[in-house]
Amino acid sequence: MRSYLALVAAFGSALAAGAATLAQEGGAVFAPAQGGVAVPGVPGGPGLPPRDRGRTAAKGTASIRGRITAAGSTAPLRRAQVTVTAVEGIGRYTTTTDGEGRFEVLELPAGRYAINVSKGGYVTLQYGQRRPFETGTPVTLADAQAMTGVNLALPKGSVIAGRITDEFGEPVAQAQVSAQRYQYGPDGQRRLQPFGIPVTTDDLGQFRLHSLMPGEYVVSASFRNMFVAPLGTAGGDTSEGFLPTFHPGTVNANEAQPVTVTLGQESHVQFALSAARMARVSGVVVDSTGRAVANGIVMLMPSSGIVSGMLTTAQIATDGAFSVSNVAPGDYVLNVQPMGAFAATDRSPETAAVPLAVGGADINGVRVVTSAGTLLSGRVEFEGTASRATPLPWRVYAQPNAPGRAAFGIGLGGAANGTVAEDGAFQLQVAAAAAMLLRVAGSPAWAMKAVLLDGEDVTDTPLDWAGKGGATSLRIVMTDRLTTVSGRVVDSRGRPLTDFAVIIQPEEAQAGVVAARYLRLARPDQSGSFRVTGLPPGRYAATAVETFEQGRQFVPDVQARLKERAKTFSLDEGGTATLDLPLTSGVE
């Protein structure tokens, strides 16, 4: 904890230094401009062309202007990418900074937006972000409002560089190296998740992971796409290869030694990949009628759902045979996906997802039987008059309730892909491979009110469709009567604050990914107010804290401590709640 606090302090110091540097320009660094402060040299004057590009929504009359610099100086960051994303509506707008580091995004509809800035070699940050791995603060725009002074100073990114070798100290080229962090999921479990983009070692085995936030990382390397030294009898295709390995050289993630980097620091590591005999998995794939499946793909997906390096794949031959070589020991889900002629037939595409444990020995004679899964059909009903316009079609989809579970084979099948027709009708073909929830992707102006199966509410009930023979009477009810929670946070003297996090959770805890529907982590906009929309009706508890790591709202004991200091309230359909919350300390 002490090392993390030191990183936070260093990060905050860099932001403060950037703020002091830009103070003479009248700008704001990682803090929303109050009242729209004018900044000398901000684009938008005579002769300066608009620079907003990549818009994905309707035009409006508001605008955002600012300047991006390097933290600790006034040096402009040229060609930095600025992305403005609607928090509650549909819209994403991108632009790049000019030679002076200036940017502008024009013709924005009224609403709330998150502003994200990135440039190679620097930390990617959100506007209003003050601490590592926290979200920034949104900005609220009214019609025709011109918000200026949206200045950000990007710190230099941290770097983890090093070298990957084999057990003899020889360099391993083309190994995939990634930085991972432990993060909490909706089930309250802490798991390793990739951070940033993996890199590939060069011919010297060297790698460089850059643009990292200060913090603790687990560095892993994997190598699955080439042979090392053939073993076994002549004509065999088994080999010795490398297992996914964590620094300082262990195949057990729990034994990995984290690498800590401070702001702008470069750390160096070197470790050897663990060698092991690779296995061969072979067999045949047939469909539900017993015929060989041709022109498909077999994929071995880690059962955790987290891919480290390249997927192990093989094409299915015309007689249905397959052979996957160089498979590292581990637990997998063998997935069969159709392609080519099979997928183009009038028959519904068939898939398979079979658990498979691989040791050091070959596995032969695997017989995989595909299935068309289960066909679900029904209708999406809309209660309300809000616009249903979206850039992409409305879709019904199936979501595994177990976090981290591989989702291959869910939501497949030509016309039965969940697309919602004009009259609300849909068909969805799902694989009966996991307990799933039905969800709808469409316009954020609408919220899911209920999923009804034969009149029974199964909105938050994970369903396993194996042996159920499908469903033809599903009703998914959407409503435009969204709930709204808003308010402010005050200190012990009753003074309003502008830097805080509000955690809203249901009074009765929810399990699995269902919890995500009922939990919100909110931060204030430029006026110091927070706002959350679209929570399902029910009883809730809200707590305000100074700082909060994204994901910890899913941890049961953290939820319990938050509830001890929380303010409770109720939400009806379309209802609102306005809260004045005291800042709570000692929760973390």
Number of C-alpha atoms within 10 A of each C-alpha: 6 7 12 15 11 13 22 20 14 16 21 16 14 20 24 18 17 25 24 16 18 22 12 9 17 14 27 26 29 24 24 30 22 15 11 17 17 18 19 12 12 20 24 18 8 6 7 9 10 14 17 22 14 11 18 14 16 11 13 15 15 19 22 24 21 25 28 29 25 18 24 20 14 16 13 19 25 19 19 23 18 22 22 25 20 21 18 15 17 17 20 19 19 20 21 24 23 18 11 18 23 25 29 25 26 20 18 28 21 19 17 19 23 20 23 20 23 20 19 13 17 24 23 19 25 23 25 29 23 25 22 18 15 18 22 24 29 27 25 20 20 16 14 14 16 19 24 25 25 30 30 31 32 27 23 24 23 24 23 22 15 17 20 30 20 17 14 8 11 12 19 21 18 21 30 22 28 26 25 20 17 15 16 19 23 24 20 22 15 16 16 16 19 20 15 14 11 19 19 20 21 16 12 14 19 21 26 20 23 22 22 25 27 25 21 19 24 22 25 28 28 23 25 23 18 13 16 16 10 16 14 10 8 7 8 11 17 23 21 19 25 28 22 24 24 27 24 19 21 19 18 11 16 9 12 18 16 17 17 18 21 22 21 20 14 17 16 13 14 15 21 23 28 19 16 14 22 27 23 21 21 18 16 19 27 19 19 15 9 10 12 19 25 23 18 23 17 21 20 22 24 21 18 14 15 15 13 21 20 13 14 18 21 17 19 25 17 12 14 20 19 23 19 21 23 25 29 23 18 13 16 21 21 22 22 27 22 23 15 10 10 16 18 12 10 8 11 19 23 24 26 24 28 14 14 18 13 17 15 14 14 16 17 12 11 15 13 21 21 25 20 20 27 20 21 19 20 20 19 24 17 18 13 11 10 13 10 14 12 16 12 10 16 21 18 23 21 22 20 21 23 19 16 17 16 22 19 21 24 24 22 24 23 18 12 19 19 27 21 22 14 10 9 15 16 24 26 29 27 29 27 21 20 22 16 24 20 19 17 21 18 19 20 17 19 23 22 22 21 19 23 16 16 12 10 11 14 17 19 20 14 20 18 15 20 15 9 10 11 16 16 15 14 21 22 24 19 19 20 22 19 21 19 18 19 16 16 24 27 18 12 9 7 12 10 18 17 20 21 21 23 26 21 26 28 24 18 11 14 19 16 17 23 20 21 16 15 20 21 19 21 21 27 26 22 21 16 19 19 24 18 20 17 23 25 20 17 14 14 20 21 22 25 28 20 17 17 20 16 14 16 21 24 25 16 16 12 14 22 14 14 25 21 11 17 20 17 16 16 14 17 16 17 16 14 16 15 13 16 15 20 22 21 19 12 8 18 12
